[in-house]
Amino acid sequence: MRVCRSLTRGAVTWSSLTLVALLATQPAGAQGFDLSSLDIFGLFTSREQPPAPSAAALPYALSFDLGDAADAKSLTGKLQDASLLYRLRQDPPPDGETLARRVAADINPLIDALWSQGYFNAELAIAIDGVALRPGEEPGAALVRRAEAYRARGVVPITVRVAPGPVFALRNVAVLEQGVGAPAIADAQKVSRLKPGDPALSASLRAGRAALVDHLRNQSRPLAKVVDLRPVVDHATRSMDVTYVVEPGPIAGFGEVSIGDTDEIPAPVVRSFIYLEPGDPYSPKAIADTRKSIATLPAVGGVRIREATALDAAGNLPIFVEVTERPKRLLGFSARYSTIDGPQVKTYWEHRNLFGGAERLRLEADVFFTPRIDGTKIKEVGDFEETDLGGRFTVSFLKPALGGSRFDWLLDATGTRERVGTTRYGGYTARYANLTSAIRRRFTDTFSVQAGIEVERGQSSDVLGQVDYTLVGIPLALRYDSTDSQLDPTRGIRTTASVTPYPSFLGSSVGIFQAKAQASAYYALDEDARYVLAGRIGLGSISGASLDEIPATRRFYAGGGGSVRGYAYRTLSPLGPLNQLTGGRSLFEASVEARIKITNTIGVVPFFDAGMAFDSAVPNFKQQMQYAAGLGLRYYTGIGPIRLDVAAPLNPRKGDKPVAVYISIGQAF
């Protein structure tokens, strides 16, 4: 191994082993958190006044002089983070000797900070009122005397002078594998994402080490590790060669999955949401999917999955799962205002472990103003009518993992009074009560099917007349979701489909057959998912009865933020008498988006939407479709993107507004 030349002429020699220690002990992205390093309205920066001079202490003012360095501001911040003098600047030492020792203690951390940024030829000195201390020197009497000269007279001036020099670049990146078997890493540069010419930053080397381990673990090598990092700095060429020494470890599968602490959640319930089987190939993604699957239990607050440090006798890796329980009871309240629906208030209560088997019971009540669809408006208090208020009360119950199996029981009951539509296009009023009971079978964490029985009784009224109805049906549904996020998917497919026959022989007053399906797909063009193509298609059909026999609540409508943006909510449908909305017996919707991240937090999304509801039982594309296009802005947060979409109809109808604005959390689909 070659030894690095000295950092400065005449100074102590620093070997490549020093850099290895620096890289090995500093975690990725780690920096000491110091409130004084934050620049909040200028209160905690170098503009802060030092303590007043006194006979009992030596306060000092610290400054950093980096000359004409191109990245002086950024590098100054790194040096401040590493500097003991900077962190203790409001705690003056009692005498000059203590201050001199504090100055000497700053030398090595500052050198490490410079090296971490690739400045291996940097020259460094710390001066007290002109008397300098350099790497390898001991603080002498002159330094102490110069500091003591300021006792009770003034603030001691201390300057950190740095000539950074050039940033060294990576030259060669290699991997040395220990153990037997075929090479596990064919292209070290590609896997580590380190390229010749990149700055030789310690953060980049740590990221490369993590990328190598991730690559090996994705090959079903759970015990893979980097056992040594050997950087060699060549000062003559201002470059660095890096060799990673790795132990790939054996290819292994999953071993026994043990359930540890589960608070008051039964262990068999937790186990039913684990789809790992002994012998399945080891995969970090499978671990992440298991954590996400268990977390879908409403009673679960946190999931910890530990991997064994050694393989079992069969050559598999045992897994240990522990969960923590969320607070059992939840009481909430919310209020919102919509330009379409008006004001709405909601209150809800939930119990997440009702009978000790992770059962969830949720009660929810909504009260809202319903938009008038007869052309009149509320201008004063006396204009208010009882029908201007709508409401919805919902009870939902979930019993997961029946008998420890992968079957769940779902029970939902809803009572609703609503009025849906617009003044221009009309709409419908409805009152109904619905009760649905279903059994869901989970096959994997991505695929499930369910079947049940549904009973609904109600009344709807619109331009086609009044329908008093009873529906008794057998809903069948499936769900497939392989996406990587609920609010911001970048990869995978999401599909839901349902068919429900409501035959007369079961008691339905009108025999109909309803089918609905929606599918969306997401494709990332790059590994970091900064460029994502997304598409969605939705279909619906009702057959077995004429349009005026079908309750208005069951007919299809398009338009709005989750459908065809740019058009008012549920205004895309066939028009009946007086050009009023009637809804349709079929539906077609489609959307495409290009999700482009400009920075880590800001993105833009051009999009195109199309859709319409049709009076036929299957979409009739001979009828006019409505189209819209627009541009969205995304602000990415820890919980999901905040969405702002501006959409314009491309073939607007008379009365349609030129643009519509939508704001929400999460992507449009």
C-alpha positions as CSV (number, residue, x, y, z in Angstrom):
1,M,0.0,0.0,0.0
2,R,1.4,3.4,-0.9
3,V,1.5,6.0,1.8
4,C,0.0,9.5,1.3
5,R,2.3,12.4,1.3
6,S,2.0,15.0,4.0
7,L,-0.9,17.4,4.0
8,T,1.4,20.4,4.3
9,R,5.1,20.8,3.7
10,G,7.1,19.9,6.8
11,A,4.1,18.6,8.6
12,V,3.4,15.2,10.0
13,T,2.8,12.4,7.5
14,W,-0.8,11.1,7.2
15,S,-1.1,7.6,5.8
16,S,-4.0,6.1,3.8
17,L,-4.9,4.2,6.9
18,T,-5.9,7.5,8.5
19,L,-8.4,8.0,5.7
20,V,-9.7,4.5,6.0
21,A,-10.4,5.1,9.7
22,L,-12.1,8.4,8.9
23,L,-14.3,6.7,6.3
24,A,-15.1,3.7,8.5
25,T,-16.1,5.6,11.6
26,Q,-18.2,8.4,10.0
27,P,-21.7,7.2,9.1
28,A,-23.2,8.2,5.8
29,G,-24.4,11.8,5.8
30,A,-23.6,12.2,9.5
31,Q,-22.8,15.6,10.8
32,G,-22.9,16.8,14.4
33,F,-26.2,18.7,15.1
34,D,-25.4,22.0,16.6
35,L,-28.1,24.6,17.0
36,S,-25.5,27.3,16.7
37,S,-24.7,26.2,13.2
38,L,-28.2,27.0,12.0
39,D,-28.7,30.3,10.4
40,I,-32.1,31.3,11.8
41,F,-32.6,35.0,11.0
42,G,-28.9,35.5,11.7
43,L,-29.2,34.7,15.4
44,F,-26.8,31.8,15.6
45,T,-24.1,32.5,13.0
46,S,-20.6,34.1,13.1
47,R,-22.3,37.5,13.5
48,E,-23.2,36.4,17.0
49,Q,-21.4,38.5,19.6
50,P,-18.8,36.7,21.8
51,P,-19.0,37.1,25.6
52,A,-17.6,40.3,27.0
53,P,-13.9,40.5,28.0
54,S,-13.2,39.8,31.7
55,A,-10.4,39.0,34.1
56,A,-11.6,35.5,34.6
57,A,-11.8,34.2,31.0
58,L,-10.6,34.8,27.5
59,P,-13.5,35.1,25.1
60,Y,-12.6,34.9,21.4
61,A,-14.0,35.7,18.0
62,L,-13.5,32.9,15.4
63,S,-13.3,33.6,11.7
64,F,-12.6,31.4,8.6
65,D,-10.4,32.6,5.8
66,L,-10.6,30.4,2.7
67,G,-9.2,33.0,0.2
68,D,-10.8,32.8,-3.2
69,A,-12.0,29.2,-2.9
70,A,-14.9,28.5,-5.3
71,D,-17.0,26.8,-2.7
72,A,-15.9,28.8,0.3
73,K,-19.4,29.1,1.8
74,S,-20.1,25.4,1.7
75,L,-16.7,24.4,2.9
76,T,-16.8,26.9,5.7
77,G,-20.0,25.2,6.9
78,K,-18.2,21.8,6.9
79,L,-15.3,23.3,8.8
80,Q,-17.6,24.9,11.4
81,D,-19.3,21.5,11.9
82,A,-16.0,19.9,12.6
83,S,-14.5,22.7,14.7
84,L,-14.4,22.5,18.5
85,L,-13.5,26.2,18.6
86,Y,-16.7,27.0,16.8
87,R,-18.9,24.9,18.9
88,L,-17.5,26.2,22.2
89,R,-17.2,29.9,21.1
90,Q,-19.8,30.9,23.8
91,D,-17.8,29.1,26.5
92,P,-14.5,31.0,26.8
93,P,-11.5,29.2,28.4
94,P,-10.1,30.5,31.7
95,D,-6.5,31.1,30.4
96,G,-4.3,31.3,27.4
97,E,-2.9,27.8,27.8
98,T,-6.4,26.2,27.7
99,L,-7.2,28.3,24.6
100,A,-4.0,27.2,22.9
101,R,-4.8,23.5,23.7
102,R,-8.3,24.1,22.2
103,V,-6.7,25.5,19.1
104,A,-4.4,22.4,18.8
105,A,-7.3,20.0,19.3
106,D,-9.0,21.6,16.2
107,I,-6.2,20.8,13.8
108,N,-7.0,17.1,13.1
109,P,-10.8,17.4,12.9
110,L,-10.4,20.3,10.4
111,I,-8.0,18.2,8.3
112,D,-10.5,15.3,8.4
113,A,-13.2,17.7,7.2
114,L,-11.0,18.9,4.3
115,W,-10.1,15.4,3.3
116,S,-13.7,14.3,3.4
117,Q,-14.4,16.9,0.7
118,G,-11.5,15.8,-1.5
119,Y,-8.9,18.5,-0.5
120,F,-5.9,16.3,0.1
121,N,-3.4,19.0,-0.7
122,A,-5.0,21.6,1.5
123,E,-2.8,23.9,3.7
124,L,-4.2,24.7,7.1
125,A,-3.1,27.1,9.9
126,I,-4.9,28.5,13.0
127,A,-3.7,31.8,14.1
128,I,-4.2,33.7,17.4
129,D,-3.7,37.4,16.5
130,G,-1.1,36.4,13.9
131,V,0.7,33.7,15.7
132,A,0.0,30.5,13.7
133,L,-0.2,26.9,14.7
134,R,0.1,24.3,11.9
135,P,-0.4,20.5,11.6
136,G,2.3,18.6,13.5
137,E,3.2,21.6,15.7
138,E,2.7,21.9,19.5
139,P,1.2,25.0,20.9
140,G,4.1,27.1,22.3
141,A,4.6,29.9,24.8
142,A,4.2,32.6,22.1
143,L,0.7,31.4,21.3
144,V,-0.2,31.4,25.0
145,R,1.3,34.9,25.6
146,R,-0.6,36.3,22.6
147,A,-3.9,35.1,24.0
148,E,-3.2,36.3,27.5
149,A,-2.4,39.8,26.1
150,Y,-6.2,40.2,25.6
151,R,-7.2,39.4,29.2
152,A,-9.8,41.9,30.4
153,R,-8.9,44.1,27.4
154,G,-10.7,42.6,24.4
155,V,-11.8,39.6,22.5
156,V,-9.0,37.3,21.3
157,P,-9.0,37.1,17.4
158,I,-8.6,33.6,16.1
159,T,-8.5,32.9,12.3
160,V,-8.6,29.6,10.6
161,R,-6.7,30.0,7.3
162,V,-7.2,27.4,4.6
163,A,-5.8,27.1,1.1
164,P,-7.9,24.2,-0.1
165,G,-6.1,23.6,-3.4
166,P,-7.7,21.4,-6.0
167,V,-10.4,18.7,-5.4
168,F,-8.9,15.3,-6.0
169,A,-10.8,13.0,-8.4
170,L,-11.4,9.3,-8.5
171,R,-9.3,7.3,-10.9
172,N,-9.8,3.6,-10.5
173,V,-12.5,1.8,-8.6
174,A,-12.0,-1.9,-7.9
175,V,-13.6,-4.7,-5.9
176,L,-11.6,-7.5,-4.3
177,E,-13.8,-10.4,-3.3
178,Q,-12.9,-12.8,-0.5
179,G,-14.3,-16.3,-0.5
180,V,-14.9,-19.0,-3.1
181,G,-17.3,-19.1,-6.1
182,A,-17.9,-17.1,-9.2
183,P,-17.5,-13.3,-8.9
184,A,-20.6,-11.7,-7.5
185,I,-19.8,-8.2,-8.8
186,A,-19.0,-8.0,-12.5
187,D,-18.7,-4.2,-12.8
188,A,-17.5,-2.4,-9.7
189,Q,-17.9,1.1,-11.1
190,K,-21.5,0.4,-12.3
191,V,-22.6,-1.1,-9.1
192,S,-20.9,1.4,-6.8
193,R,-22.0,4.3,-9.1
194,L,-18.5,5.7,-8.8
195,K,-17.0,7.0,-12.0
196,P,-13.5,8.1,-12.9
197,G,-13.3,11.8,-12.7
198,D,-15.9,12.1,-9.9
199,P,-14.7,14.1,-6.8
200,A,-13.1,11.9,-4.2
201,L,-15.5,12.6,-1.4
202,S,-15.8,10.5,1.6
203,A,-19.6,10.6,1.3
204,S,-19.3,9.2,-2.2
205,L,-17.1,6.4,-1.0
206,R,-19.6,5.5,1.8
207,A,-22.5,5.6,-0.7
208,G,-20.5,3.3,-2.9
209,R,-19.9,0.8,-0.1
210,A,-23.7,0.8,0.7
211,A,-24.5,0.3,-3.0
212,L,-22.2,-2.7,-3.2
213,V,-23.8,-4.3,-0.1
214,D,-27.3,-3.6,-1.5
215,H,-26.3,-5.2,-4.8
216,L,-25.1,-8.4,-3.1
217,R,-28.1,-8.6,-0.8
218,N,-30.3,-8.3,-3.8
219,Q,-28.6,-11.5,-5.1
220,S,-29.9,-13.3,-2.0
221,R,-26.7,-12.9,-0.1
222,P,-27.9,-11.7,3.3
223,L,-24.5,-11.8,5.0
224,A,-22.7,-9.7,2.4
225,K,-20.5,-7.0,3.8
226,V,-17.5,-4.7,2.9
227,V,-14.7,-5.8,5.2
228,D,-12.2,-3.1,4.1
229,L,-12.0,0.1,2.2
230,R,-8.5,0.9,0.7
231,P,-8.2,4.4,-0.7
232,V,-4.8,5.3,-2.1
233,V,-4.2,9.0,-2.8
234,D,-1.7,10.0,-5.5
235,H,-0.8,13.6,-4.8
236,A,1.2,13.9,-8.0
237,T,-1.8,13.3,-10.2
238,R,-4.3,14.7,-7.7
239,S,-6.3,11.4,-7.9
240,M,-7.5,8.5,-5.7
241,D,-7.7,4.8,-6.4
242,V,-10.2,2.9,-4.3
243,T,-10.4,-0.8,-3.6
244,Y,-13.4,-2.3,-1.8
245,V,-12.7,-5.7,-0.1
246,V,-16.0,-7.5,0.1
247,E,-17.2,-10.8,1.5
248,P,-20.3,-11.7,-0.7
249,G,-21.3,-14.5,1.6
250,P,-23.4,-17.5,0.5
251,I,-26.7,-17.4,-1.4
252,A,-29.4,-18.2,1.1
253,G,-33.2,-18.3,1.5
254,F,-35.5,-17.3,4.3
255,G,-35.5,-19.5,7.4
256,E,-38.0,-19.7,10.2
257,V,-40.0,-16.6,10.9
258,S,-40.4,-16.1,14.6
259,I,-43.0,-13.7,16.1
260,G,-41.8,-11.9,19.1
261,D,-43.5,-9.2,21.1
262,T,-46.9,-8.1,19.7
263,D,-48.3,-6.2,22.6
264,E,-52.0,-7.1,22.8
265,I,-52.3,-8.2,19.1
266,P,-52.6,-11.9,18.8
267,A,-49.5,-13.5,17.2
268,P,-51.5,-15.6,14.7
269,V,-53.1,-12.4,13.3
270,V,-49.7,-10.9,12.7
271,R,-48.4,-14.1,11.2
272,S,-51.3,-14.2,8.7
273,F,-50.0,-11.0,7.2
274,I,-46.5,-12.5,6.6
275,Y,-46.2,-14.2,3.2
276,L,-42.6,-15.3,3.6
277,E,-42.1,-19.1,3.4
278,P,-39.0,-21.0,4.6
279,G,-36.8,-21.7,1.6
280,D,-38.0,-18.6,-0.4
281,P,-35.0,-16.8,-1.8
282,Y,-33.7,-14.0,0.5
283,S,-34.7,-10.5,-0.7
284,P,-34.5,-7.1,0.9
285,K,-37.7,-6.2,-1.0
286,A,-39.5,-9.2,0.6
287,I,-38.5,-7.9,4.0
288,A,-39.8,-4.4,3.1
289,D,-43.0,-5.9,1.7
290,T,-43.5,-7.9,4.8
291,R,-43.1,-4.8,7.0
292,K,-45.6,-2.9,4.8
293,S,-48.1,-5.9,4.8
294,I,-48.1,-6.1,8.6
295,A,-48.5,-2.4,8.9
296,T,-51.8,-2.6,7.0
297,L,-53.3,-3.9,10.2
298,P,-55.1,-0.9,11.8
299,A,-54.0,-2.0,15.3
300,V,-50.3,-2.1,14.4
301,G,-48.3,1.1,15.1
302,G,-44.8,-0.1,14.3
303,V,-43.0,-3.1,12.8
304,R,-39.5,-4.3,13.6
305,I,-37.9,-7.0,11.5
306,R,-34.5,-8.4,12.6
307,E,-32.4,-10.7,10.6
308,A,-30.2,-13.4,12.2
309,T,-26.5,-12.9,12.1
310,A,-25.8,-16.4,10.9
311,L,-27.5,-19.0,8.7
312,D,-29.3,-22.0,10.2
313,A,-28.4,-25.6,9.6
314,A,-30.3,-25.6,6.3
315,G,-28.4,-22.6,5.0
316,N,-31.3,-20.2,5.5
317,L,-31.6,-16.9,7.4
318,P,-34.0,-16.8,10.4
319,I,-36.2,-13.8,10.7
320,F,-37.6,-12.2,13.9
321,V,-40.7,-10.0,13.8
322,E,-41.9,-7.7,16.6
323,V,-44.8,-5.2,16.4
324,T,-46.0,-2.4,18.6
325,E,-49.7,-1.5,19.0
326,R,-51.2,1.9,18.2
327,P,-53.5,3.6,20.7
328,K,-56.7,1.6,20.7
329,R,-59.2,4.5,20.5
330,L,-59.2,7.4,18.1
331,L,-61.5,10.4,18.0
332,G,-61.3,12.9,15.2
333,F,-62.9,15.9,13.6
334,S,-62.3,17.6,10.3
335,A,-63.8,20.5,8.3
336,R,-63.4,21.4,4.7
337,Y,-64.8,23.6,2.0
338,S,-65.3,22.7,-1.7
339,T,-66.4,25.0,-4.4
340,I,-68.5,22.1,-5.7
341,D,-69.9,20.6,-2.5
342,G,-69.7,23.6,-0.2
343,P,-68.7,23.2,3.5
344,Q,-68.6,19.9,5.2
345,V,-67.8,18.7,8.7
346,K,-66.9,15.2,9.7
347,T,-66.4,13.4,13.0
348,Y,-65.3,9.9,13.5
349,W,-64.5,7.4,16.3
350,E,-62.4,4.3,15.9
351,H,-61.5,1.3,18.1
352,R,-58.5,-0.6,16.7
353,N,-58.6,-3.7,18.9
354,L,-62.2,-4.1,19.9
355,F,-62.4,-7.7,21.1
356,G,-58.6,-8.4,21.5
357,G,-58.2,-9.9,18.0
358,A,-57.1,-6.7,16.2
359,E,-60.7,-6.0,15.1
360,R,-61.4,-2.4,14.0
361,L,-64.7,-0.6,14.5
362,R,-65.1,2.8,12.9
363,L,-68.1,5.2,13.2
364,E,-68.2,8.2,11.0
365,A,-70.7,11.0,10.5
366,D,-70.7,13.7,7.8
367,V,-72.8,16.8,7.5
368,F,-72.6,19.0,4.5
369,F,-74.4,21.5,2.4
370,T,-75.8,20.0,-0.8
371,P,-75.5,22.1,-4.0
372,R,-78.8,23.3,-5.4
373,I,-79.6,21.9,-8.9
374,D,-82.8,23.8,-9.6
375,G,-81.1,27.2,-10.4
376,T,-81.9,28.9,-7.1
377,K,-79.4,30.1,-4.6
378,I,-79.2,30.8,-0.9
379,K,-78.9,34.6,-0.5
380,E,-80.0,35.1,3.1
381,V,-80.7,33.0,6.1
382,G,-84.4,32.8,5.3
383,D,-83.7,31.1,2.0
384,F,-82.2,28.0,3.8
385,E,-84.2,24.8,3.5
386,E,-83.9,21.5,5.2
387,T,-83.0,19.9,1.8
388,D,-79.9,22.1,1.6
389,L,-78.3,19.8,4.3
390,G,-77.0,16.4,3.4
391,G,-75.6,13.8,5.7
392,R,-73.9,10.4,5.8
393,F,-73.4,8.0,8.6
394,T,-71.1,5.0,8.2
395,V,-70.3,2.0,10.4
396,S,-67.4,-0.2,9.3
397,F,-66.1,-3.3,11.0
398,L,-63.1,-5.4,10.1
399,K,-62.2,-8.8,11.6
400,P,-58.8,-9.7,10.2
401,A,-57.3,-13.2,10.0
402,L,-60.3,-15.3,10.8
403,G,-59.0,-18.2,13.0
404,G,-55.4,-17.1,12.1
405,S,-56.1,-17.7,8.4
406,R,-55.8,-15.2,5.5
407,F,-59.5,-14.6,5.4
408,D,-60.9,-11.3,6.7
409,W,-64.5,-10.4,7.4
410,L,-65.7,-6.9,6.4
411,L,-69.0,-5.4,7.4
412,D,-70.1,-1.9,6.2
413,A,-73.3,0.0,6.8
414,T,-74.1,3.4,5.3
415,G,-77.1,5.8,5.5
416,T,-76.9,8.8,3.1
417,R,-79.0,11.7,2.1
418,E,-77.3,13.7,-0.7
419,R,-77.8,16.0,-3.7
420,V,-75.2,15.8,-6.5
421,G,-74.9,18.0,-9.5
422,T,-74.6,21.6,-10.7
423,T,-76.9,24.5,-11.2
424,R,-76.2,24.5,-15.0
425,Y,-76.5,20.7,-15.7
426,G,-78.8,19.7,-12.9
427,G,-78.2,16.4,-11.1
428,Y,-80.0,14.1,-8.7
429,T,-81.2,13.9,-5.1
430,A,-81.0,10.6,-3.2
431,R,-81.7,8.9,0.1
432,Y,-80.5,5.3,0.7
433,A,-79.2,2.8,3.2
434,N,-76.7,0.2,2.3
435,L,-75.4,-2.9,4.2
436,T,-72.6,-5.0,2.8
437,S,-70.9,-8.1,4.3
438,A,-67.9,-9.7,2.6
439,I,-65.2,-12.2,3.1
440,R,-61.8,-11.3,1.7
441,R,-59.1,-13.8,0.8
442,R,-55.5,-12.5,0.8
443,F,-53.3,-14.6,-1.4
444,T,-50.2,-12.4,-1.2
445,D,-49.5,-8.9,0.0
446,T,-50.3,-7.7,-3.5
447,F,-53.3,-9.8,-4.6
448,S,-56.7,-10.5,-2.9
449,V,-60.3,-11.3,-3.8
450,Q,-63.5,-10.9,-2.0
451,A,-67.1,-11.9,-2.2
452,G,-70.2,-11.0,-0.2
453,I,-73.8,-9.9,-0.1
454,E,-75.1,-6.4,-0.5
455,V,-78.5,-5.0,0.3
456,E,-79.5,-1.4,-0.5
457,R,-82.8,0.3,-0.3
458,G,-83.4,3.9,-1.3
459,Q,-84.9,6.6,-3.5
460,S,-83.4,8.8,-6.2
461,S,-84.9,11.6,-8.2
462,D,-83.7,13.4,-11.3
463,V,-84.9,14.7,-14.6
464,L,-85.9,11.2,-15.7
465,G,-88.1,10.8,-12.6
466,Q,-88.2,9.2,-9.3
467,V,-86.9,5.6,-8.6
468,D,-87.8,3.8,-5.4
469,Y,-85.7,0.7,-5.4
470,T,-84.3,-2.3,-3.5
471,L,-81.1,-3.9,-4.6
472,V,-79.9,-7.3,-3.3
473,G,-76.6,-8.4,-4.9
474,I,-73.6,-10.6,-4.7
475,P,-70.5,-8.3,-5.1
476,L,-67.3,-10.0,-6.3
477,A,-64.1,-8.1,-6.4
478,L,-60.3,-8.4,-6.9
479,R,-57.4,-6.2,-6.2
480,Y,-53.8,-6.4,-7.4
481,D,-51.3,-3.7,-6.3
482,S,-47.6,-4.1,-6.9
483,T,-46.8,-0.4,-6.6
484,D,-44.1,0.9,-4.3
485,S,-46.2,3.7,-2.7
486,Q,-49.8,4.5,-2.1
487,L,-49.5,8.3,-2.5
488,D,-46.6,8.5,-4.9
489,P,-46.1,5.3,-6.9
490,T,-43.2,5.2,-9.3
491,R,-43.2,1.5,-10.3
492,G,-45.7,-1.3,-10.6
493,I,-49.3,-1.9,-11.5
494,R,-52.5,-1.2,-9.5
495,T,-55.8,-2.9,-10.6
496,T,-59.2,-3.1,-9.1
497,A,-62.2,-4.9,-10.6
498,S,-65.7,-5.8,-9.5
499,V,-68.8,-7.4,-10.8
500,T,-72.1,-7.4,-9.0
501,P,-75.3,-9.1,-10.2
502,Y,-78.5,-7.8,-8.6
503,P,-81.0,-10.4,-9.8
504,S,-84.7,-10.1,-9.2
505,F,-85.0,-13.5,-7.7
506,L,-82.9,-12.3,-4.7
507,G,-85.4,-9.5,-4.1
508,S,-84.1,-6.7,-6.3
509,S,-86.8,-4.4,-7.6
510,V,-84.8,-3.9,-10.8
511,G,-82.5,-6.6,-12.1
512,I,-79.2,-5.2,-13.2
513,F,-75.6,-6.3,-13.6
514,Q,-72.9,-3.8,-12.7
515,A,-69.2,-4.1,-13.6
516,K,-66.4,-1.7,-12.9
517,A,-62.6,-1.8,-13.4
518,Q,-59.7,0.5,-13.1
519,A,-56.0,-0.1,-13.8
520,S,-53.0,2.1,-13.6
521,A,-49.3,1.5,-14.4
522,Y,-46.1,3.3,-13.4
523,Y,-42.8,3.1,-15.1
524,A,-39.6,4.9,-13.9
525,L,-37.3,5.8,-16.7
526,D,-34.3,6.1,-14.4
527,E,-33.1,4.2,-11.3
528,D,-33.8,7.2,-9.0
529,A,-37.4,7.6,-10.3
530,R,-36.9,11.2,-11.2
531,Y,-38.7,10.6,-14.5
532,V,-41.9,8.5,-14.2
533,L,-44.5,7.7,-16.9
534,A,-48.0,7.0,-15.4
535,G,-51.2,5.9,-17.1
536,R,-54.7,5.1,-15.9
537,I,-57.8,3.6,-17.6
538,G,-61.2,3.2,-16.1
539,L,-64.3,1.3,-17.4
540,G,-67.8,0.7,-16.2
541,S,-71.0,-0.9,-17.4
542,I,-74.5,-1.5,-16.2
543,S,-76.8,-3.8,-18.1
544,G,-80.3,-5.4,-17.6
545,A,-82.5,-2.3,-17.4
546,S,-83.1,0.9,-19.1
547,L,-81.6,4.1,-17.9
548,D,-84.7,5.5,-16.2
549,E,-85.1,2.3,-14.2
550,I,-81.6,2.4,-12.8
551,P,-81.2,4.5,-9.6
552,A,-79.3,7.7,-10.3
553,T,-76.7,6.8,-7.6
554,R,-75.7,3.7,-9.6
555,R,-75.3,5.5,-13.0
556,F,-71.9,6.6,-14.2
557,Y,-70.6,10.1,-14.4
558,A,-67.1,11.5,-15.4
559,G,-65.3,14.7,-14.7
560,G,-63.4,16.2,-11.8
561,G,-60.1,15.9,-10.0
562,G,-60.1,12.1,-10.0
563,S,-61.5,11.7,-13.5
564,V,-61.2,14.2,-16.3
565,R,-59.6,17.3,-14.9
566,G,-60.8,20.6,-16.3
567,Y,-64.4,19.7,-16.2
568,A,-66.7,20.2,-13.2
569,Y,-67.2,17.2,-10.9
570,R,-69.6,14.5,-12.4
571,T,-70.7,16.7,-15.4
572,L,-69.6,14.4,-18.2
573,S,-72.6,12.3,-19.0
574,P,-75.5,12.0,-21.5
575,L,-78.0,14.9,-21.3
576,G,-81.7,14.3,-21.0
577,P,-84.7,16.6,-21.0
578,L,-83.9,20.3,-20.5
579,N,-80.2,19.4,-21.1
580,Q,-80.0,18.0,-17.6
581,L,-77.5,15.3,-16.6
582,T,-78.9,11.8,-16.6
583,G,-75.8,9.7,-16.0
584,G,-74.8,6.8,-18.2
585,R,-74.9,3.1,-18.3
586,S,-71.2,2.9,-19.2
587,L,-68.0,4.8,-18.6
588,F,-64.6,5.3,-20.1
589,E,-61.8,7.3,-18.6
590,A,-58.1,7.5,-19.4
591,S,-55.2,9.6,-18.2
592,V,-51.5,9.8,-18.9
593,E,-48.9,11.8,-16.9
594,A,-45.1,12.5,-17.1
595,R,-43.9,13.0,-13.6
596,I,-40.6,14.9,-13.7
597,K,-38.6,15.8,-10.6
598,I,-36.7,19.1,-11.0
599,T,-35.2,18.9,-7.5
600,N,-35.6,16.5,-4.6
601,T,-38.7,18.4,-3.5
602,I,-40.1,20.1,-6.6
603,G,-41.6,18.4,-9.6
604,V,-43.7,19.2,-12.7
605,V,-46.4,17.0,-14.2
606,P,-47.8,17.6,-17.7
607,F,-50.9,15.5,-18.2
608,F,-53.7,14.6,-20.6
609,D,-57.2,13.3,-19.6
610,A,-60.1,11.9,-21.6
611,G,-63.4,10.5,-20.7
612,M,-67.2,10.3,-20.9
613,A,-70.2,8.4,-19.6
614,F,-72.5,6.9,-22.3
615,D,-76.2,6.0,-22.4
616,S,-75.4,2.5,-23.9
617,A,-74.4,-0.5,-21.7
618,V,-70.9,-0.4,-23.3
619,P,-68.8,2.7,-24.2
620,N,-69.9,4.0,-27.5
621,F,-67.0,6.0,-28.9
622,K,-69.1,7.4,-31.7
623,Q,-70.4,9.8,-29.1
624,Q,-68.3,12.8,-28.3
625,M,-65.5,12.3,-25.8
626,Q,-64.3,15.2,-23.7
627,Y,-60.5,15.9,-23.5
628,A,-58.4,18.0,-21.2
629,A,-54.7,18.8,-20.7
630,G,-52.8,20.6,-18.1
631,L,-49.7,21.1,-16.0
632,G,-49.2,20.1,-12.4
633,L,-46.8,21.2,-9.7
634,R,-45.6,18.8,-7.0
635,Y,-44.0,19.5,-3.7
636,Y,-42.6,16.3,-2.2
637,T,-42.9,15.8,1.5
638,G,-42.2,12.9,3.8
639,I,-45.8,11.7,3.7
640,G,-46.4,12.3,0.0
641,P,-46.5,14.9,-2.6
642,I,-48.7,18.0,-2.3
643,R,-50.4,18.3,-5.7
644,L,-51.4,21.4,-7.5
645,D,-53.0,20.8,-11.0
646,V,-54.2,23.4,-13.5
647,A,-56.3,21.8,-16.2
648,A,-58.0,23.2,-19.3
649,P,-60.8,21.6,-21.4
650,L,-59.6,21.0,-25.0
651,N,-63.1,20.8,-26.4
652,P,-65.1,22.8,-23.9
653,R,-68.9,22.8,-24.0
654,K,-70.9,26.0,-23.6
655,G,-70.5,27.1,-20.0
656,D,-67.4,25.2,-19.1
657,K,-64.8,27.3,-17.4
658,P,-61.5,27.9,-19.2
659,V,-59.4,26.3,-16.4
660,A,-59.8,24.4,-13.2
661,V,-57.5,24.1,-10.2
662,Y,-57.0,21.1,-8.0
663,I,-55.1,20.9,-4.7
664,S,-54.6,17.7,-2.7
665,I,-52.1,15.4,-1.1
666,G,-50.9,12.5,-3.3
667,Q,-50.7,12.0,-7.0
668,A,-53.9,12.2,-9.1
669,F,-53.8,8.3,-9.4
